[in-house]
Amino acid sequence: MDNLGLIILAGGLSTRMGEPKALLPWVNGESLISHALRKGLEADVHDILISVGDDEQLGHAIQTHILDTLSNDEKEKISIVRDSVERCGPLGGLYSALSVGQSAAYAVMAVDMPFMDMDLYYDWLYQVDCNTWNAIVPRGNAGKLEPMAGIYRPHIVSLLSSILAGDDVSLHHAIDTIGHVESIDASDYSWELSNVNHFDDYQWARALAENEFRRVPLISVVASKRKTGKTTVVTRLVSELQQAGFSVGVVKSDKHGFQMDHEGTDTDLSYKAGADAVAIAGPNETAIRIRTKEQSNLYEISQFMPVDIVILETRSQGIAPIIEVTQEGHTEELISDATDRVATIEISKLDQDIPQLVCHIQEMMRSLHGRRYC
């Protein structure tokens, strides 16, 4: 279907998140809403309708901070739509957007589904043989319908109007009421269909997105002060991740200098004679010593390590995703940004916090593996 538009559902009260989801930072300088917009623009959809509910401030922020930075050709494709029926949730947003839509059908993408792929919508369209459907809705894990990632025809607006006048204004009720709905098996796309409803969901989803295109995934361990327990946390993480089957690298900064070779060894004598780099390879380990004019970039070092994941240990704010280590009762001294920080570890609660943290990291690594090699 060449005449496919996109509706981005960006409204809602965000009560579980605590702040508007659409404006939350994503990766590469994007927000969740600009990330969704870019996917629609890159897919060259016919038009894009951004549903902002009844939040006038959100619509203004999207207009001034995002749409006004686009080219004129891009802006011509995009409209901001306020709800014409108040307080009716996603169904109200869908109804209001379809009421003004000019495309033959609209893919719906919730702004809190950051891993949704536009190619999936086109695949689902091609899987449907007949042309009499009113909606195409994916069915995810456990057979659950996911109407906030469906495709809808504008002619169902009159049906939606009747539903909005009733007591049940849920999207699931609408699916049961609007007639011919094609259900698509999307059980292999659980991550694409996942929502970031809570702040910790968002933090770990962003951690996955940050690591998705790195050669070697990483996580930083930071603290505002020395002797807080960073190395204790790092060594515990190394041990637990190794037991889980991952090879782990560690990169640590040292502002005071260090000596990793032994005085008088062949490599030490070669280095002192002026060699820019020396290496020694033994049966079970290899060491490389390189002369640098300034301190090496920790991230660049991490990307050359032949491991599954690297842990950066540093007193600076680190590279997202970040674990910050604190002493008991000192959370007011956190130095990392909350959107980058996936966990805060009180060193006195290590046995309590580490298992849950390792589970999150394992899930991130499994998801990365699936998205890279599926």
Buried (B, 14 or more C-beta within 10 A) or exposed (E): BEEBBBBBBBBBEBEBBEEBBBBBBBBEEBBBBBBBBBBBBEBEBBBBBBBBBBBEEBBEBBBEEBBEEBEEEBEEBBBBBBBBBEEBBBBBBBBBBBBEBEBBBBBBBBBBBBBBBBEBBBEBBEEBEEEEBBBBBBBBEEEEBBBBBBBBBBEBBEBBEEBBEEEEBBBBBBBEBBEEBBBBEBBEBBBBBBBBBEBEBBBBBBBBBBBBEBEBBBBBBBBBBEEBBBBBBBEBBBEBBEEBEBEBBBBBBEEEEEEEBEEEEEBBEBBEEEBEEBEBEEEEEEEEBEEEEEEEEBBEBBEEBEBBBBBBBBBEBBBBBBBBBBBEEBEEEBBBEEBBBBBBBBBEEBEEBBEEBBEBBBEBBEBBEEBEEE
